[in-house]
Amino acid sequence: MESKFKIWNEPLIHFLLIGGLIFGADRLLIPEQKELIIVDKNNIDFLVKKREDMTLSTLSDQEVDALVTAYVDDEILYREAYRRGLNVGDTRMRHNMILKMRGLLVSEISVPTDEDLKTYYEQNRKKYSTPELVELQHLFFSESSRVPEGLLESLHNNPEKPTKGDLHRPTLGQTTLQRAKSELTDLFGIDAAKALAEADSNQWMGPFTSNQGIHFVRRERIIPPTAASYEDIEDYLIMDWEITEARKLIQIELANVRENYKIVVER
C-alpha cells in the first residue's frame, strides 16, 4: 500500500501537476489572441486616389468603405492561404496566393437555368452596356512656344474652325474624338480629363499640359451607354453567372474565418 502512494511524493509529479493547472488557468483566463490587420490612412489614401484618378470622380463614403472591405478581404485570403501552406515551394507574388486561396474555397458550381441567366442579365444590364462616351474636339501642340498668341480667345470666337495644331493623328492634333472617361487621362493628362468630364458647356478650354505636350479641348456632347441585348451575350452570361456564384461562396467562407482576425482601420 505504501508503494502505491509513494509516487505522489515525487517532486517531478508535483511539477507536472502544477504546470498543468497553470496552463489550464491561462487558457481559461486569457482570451484567444486574434491576428491583427491594420488598414491605416496611408493605405486608404492610396486606394482612394488610384480609384478616383481612374474614374475621374470623387468617391462617396460608401465607395471608400467598399474599397477598404475589398482590401481587407484580400488580406484575409492571403493570410489564410499562407496559414494553410499554399506558399510552400511557390515563389509567385501575393496576387497568385490570393487566387489559389479563392480557387480552394470554390466548390463545384451548378449549371444555371434560363431563368437564372435572364434574372442575372436584368440585374446587371449596366455591365453589358457600352461605356458613357465623351465626344470632343482636340488641338495639340508639342511645346508651349508653338502655341499661337491669343489662341484661346480665337477659339472662343470661332469654335467650329479652330487653328490647326502640330500633328494630325487620331489622338494628337485637331480632330473629333469619342472616348470613354477612363481613357481621357492617358490621352490628355489629368487636368484636361477632369475639365472634359465636369464641363457644363461646349467652350474650348486650355491650355492643359501632359507628358506629350500642350492640349486645348472642347466637349461636344456626352453619348449615353447602350445596353447589349440578352440574345447577343447569352453565351457570355453563363461564365459571368458562375463567377458571381463563386464569389458568393468565397464571401461565405470569408465571413466564417473573419472572426479569427482583429481588424483595425485607421482613418
BAVO-513577 format. One line per field, with one value per residue (C-alpha): residue number from 1; x, y, z. Coordinates in steps of 0.02 Angstrom, whole numbers. Last residue first. Layout:
// residues N
k: [NUM, ...]
c1: [X, ...]
c2: [Y, ...]
c3: [Z, ...]
END
This chain:
// residues 267
k: [267, 266, 265, 264, 263, 262, 261, 260, 259, 258, 257, 256, 255, 254, 253, 252, 251, 250, 249, 248, 247, 246, 245, 244, 243, 242, 241, 240, 239, 238, 237, 236, 235, 234, 233, 232, 231, 230, 229, 228, 227, 226, 225, 224, 223, 222, 221, 220, 219, 218, 217, 216, 215, 214, 213, 212, 211, 210, 209, 208, 207, 206, 205, 204, 203, 202, 201, 200, 199, 198, 197, 196, 195, 194, 193, 192, 191, 190, 189, 188, 187, 186, 185, 184, 183, 182, 181, 180, 179, 178, 177, 176, 175, 174, 173, 172, 171, 170, 169, 168, 167, 166, 165, 164, 163, 162, 161, 160, 159, 158, 157, 156, 155, 154, 153, 152, 151, 150, 149, 148, 147, 146, 145, 144, 143, 142, 141, 140, 139, 138, 137, 136, 135, 134, 133, 132, 131, 130, 129, 128, 127, 126, 125, 124, 123, 122, 121, 120, 119, 118, 117, 116, 115, 114, 113, 112, 111, 110, 109, 108, 107, 106, 105, 104, 103, 102, 101, 100, 99, 98, 97, 96, 95, 94, 93, 92, 91, 90, 89, 88, 87, 86, 85, 84, 83, 82, 81, 80, 79, 78, 77, 76, 75, 74, 73, 72, 71, 70, 69, 68, 67, 66, 65, 64, 63, 62, 61, 60, 59, 58, 57, 56, 55, 54, 53, 52, 51, 50, 49, 48, 47, 46, 45, 44, 43, 42, 41, 40, 39, 38, 37, 36, 35, 34, 33, 32, 31, 30, 29, 28, 27, 26, 25, 24, 23, 22, 21, 20, 19, 18, 17, 16, 15, 14, 13, 12, 11, 10, 9, 8, 7, 6, 5, 4, 3, 2, 1]
c1: [-446, -358, -443, -400, -451, -433, -437, -507, -685, -654, -643, -830, -872, -730, -801, -971, -889, -796, -958, -1037, -885, -907, -1089, -1034, -902, -1033, -1152, -1013, -972, -1155, -1186, -1055, -1155, -1314, -1224, -1314, -1480, -1491, -1472, -1322, -1355, -1310, -1222, -1255, -1154, -1100, -1080, -959, -826, -687, -502, -339, -185, 1, 133, 154, 188, 28, -5, -177, -201, -344, -532, -643, -825, -955, -1037, -1062, -885, -853, -785, -692, -613, -565, -480, -390, -316, -273, -173, -231, -235, -197, -317, -456, -465, -573, -697, -734, -681, -763, -644, -658, -492, -357, -197, -135, -257, -319, -169, -145, 4, 59, -113, -228, -318, -500, -648, -805, -761, -726, -736, -697, -555, -481, -487, -398, -266, -216, -36, -12, 50, 219, 318, 213, 278, 214, 50, -119, -298, -440, -625, -737, -867, -865, -928, -1029, -969, -1057, -1178, -1162, -1113, -1255, -1380, -1325, -1488, -1582, -1445, -1439, -1627, -1616, -1472, -1559, -1721, -1626, -1559, -1383, -1270, -1215, -1048, -925, -840, -746, -636, -478, -492, -504, -349, -254, -306, -248, -78, -66, -92, 40, 177, 246, 383, 289, 376, 265, 150, -10, 34, -138, -80, -11, -176, -268, -153, -184, -371, -378, -278, -391, -547, -467, -433, -611, -682, -573, -631, -813, -794, -724, -875, -995, -907, -929, -786, -743, -745, -621, -648, -465, -391, -527, -485, -298, -326, -445, -330, -178, -272, -339, -168, -92, -236, -202, -279, -214, -244, -204, -214, -331, -270, -385, -439, -328, -422, -470, -315, -201, -295, -268, -83, -60, -150, -46, 115, 64, 27, 189, 294, 211, 243, 425, 443, 396, 284, 137, 241, 247, 59, 62, 225, 142, 0]
c2: [2839, 2695, 2529, 2394, 2214, 2077, 1913, 1740, 1809, 1836, 1647, 1610, 1775, 1745, 1572, 1647, 1781, 1647, 1555, 1716, 1748, 1576, 1617, 1778, 1685, 1555, 1693, 1776, 1613, 1578, 1757, 1752, 1636, 1741, 1899, 1944, 1863, 1966, 2128, 2242, 2401, 2572, 2699, 2886, 2994, 3156, 3306, 3422, 3445, 3562, 3532, 3628, 3522, 3558, 3421, 3233, 3224, 3324, 3511, 3589, 3755, 3755, 3750, 3775, 3804, 3666, 3695, 3605, 3537, 3405, 3261, 3373, 3476, 3319, 3245, 3408, 3414, 3227, 3220, 3222, 3044, 2941, 3045, 3036, 2847, 2816, 2946, 2840, 2917, 2988, 3101, 3247, 3307, 3439, 3351, 3206, 3063, 3013, 3093, 3266, 3348, 3524, 3602, 3684, 3843, 3819, 3812, 3769, 3870, 4033, 4171, 4055, 3975, 4145, 4190, 4026, 4058, 4233, 4204, 4047, 3893, 3837, 3904, 3796, 3632, 3487, 3574, 3484, 3537, 3422, 3416, 3310, 3171, 3099, 2920, 2829, 2650, 2520, 2416, 2237, 2281, 2407, 2268, 2177, 2138, 2108, 1992, 1893, 1867, 1808, 1691, 1612, 1592, 1502, 1383, 1394, 1238, 1204, 1268, 1143, 1208, 1372, 1388, 1315, 1427, 1581, 1528, 1499, 1671, 1751, 1667, 1723, 1904, 1891, 1854, 1689, 1599, 1435, 1290, 1309, 1460, 1359, 1308, 1330, 1480, 1562, 1543, 1606, 1757, 1798, 1770, 1886, 2020, 2005, 2028, 2175, 2263, 2228, 2298, 2454, 2485, 2459, 2583, 2711, 2681, 2705, 2866, 2931, 2931, 3088, 3066, 3049, 2860, 2808, 2952, 2924, 2738, 2765, 2911, 2809, 2657, 2765, 2869, 2711, 2632, 2794, 2812, 2641, 2472, 2365, 2176, 2093, 1906, 1870, 1818, 1698, 1771, 1745, 1673, 1500, 1457, 1526, 1428, 1267, 1302, 1345, 1186, 1080, 1157, 1125, 942, 919, 996, 893, 734, 784, 814, 629, 612, 556, 406, 339, 312, 136, 89, 116, 0]
c3: [-2042, -1955, -1991, -1862, -1896, -1766, -1859, -1821, -1833, -2019, -2044, -2067, -2153, -2275, -2312, -2353, -2459, -2557, -2592, -2656, -2766, -2845, -2884, -2971, -3073, -3124, -3181, -3281, -3370, -3410, -3465, -3603, -3715, -3691, -3748, -3910, -3859, -3699, -3797, -3771, -3671, -3744, -3633, -3655, -3777, -3692, -3806, -3895, -3762, -3817, -3785, -3797, -3762, -3739, -3745, -3727, -3539, -3515, -3506, -3522, -3612, -3606, -3630, -3784, -3738, -3755, -3586, -3419, -3410, -3275, -3378, -3500, -3361, -3266, -3419, -3457, -3283, -3276, -3438, -3619, -3686, -3531, -3426, -3556, -3570, -3415, -3474, -3628, -3793, -3949, -4045, -4165, -4233, -4217, -4169, -4064, -4033, -4205, -4293, -4367, -4284, -4238, -4214, -4339, -4286, -4244, -4362, -4261, -4105, -4197, -4067, -3920, -4019, -4056, -3872, -3831, -3964, -3907, -3959, -4063, -3965, -4035, -3887, -3770, -3842, -3950, -3984, -3988, -4026, -3976, -4014, -3905, -3893, -3717, -3708, -3575, -3579, -3689, -3590, -3529, -3351, -3343, -3379, -3221, -3128, -3290, -3354, -3190, -3196, -3376, -3332, -3183, -3284, -3420, -3286, -3218, -3210, -3031, -2965, -2896, -2739, -2727, -2573, -2649, -2802, -2693, -2598, -2759, -2823, -2661, -2674, -2856, -2804, -2668, -2796, -2853, -2756, -2728, -2641, -2488, -2512, -2505, -2326, -2249, -2148, -2305, -2397, -2244, -2239, -2421, -2407, -2255, -2347, -2499, -2392, -2302, -2468, -2529, -2367, -2381, -2559, -2509, -2365, -2488, -2601, -2455, -2403, -2580, -2704, -2800, -2989, -3129, -3130, -3144, -3045, -2913, -2898, -2876, -2758, -2648, -2634, -2594, -2466, -2384, -2366, -2300, -2175, -2098, -2133, -1991, -1985, -1819, -1787, -1644, -1472, -1378, -1212, -1058, -906, -968, -1069, -933, -799, -896, -921, -736, -682, -799, -736, -555, -594, -691, -551, -415, -515, -536, -348, -309, -157, -264, -321, -143, -142, -217, -127, 44, 0]
END
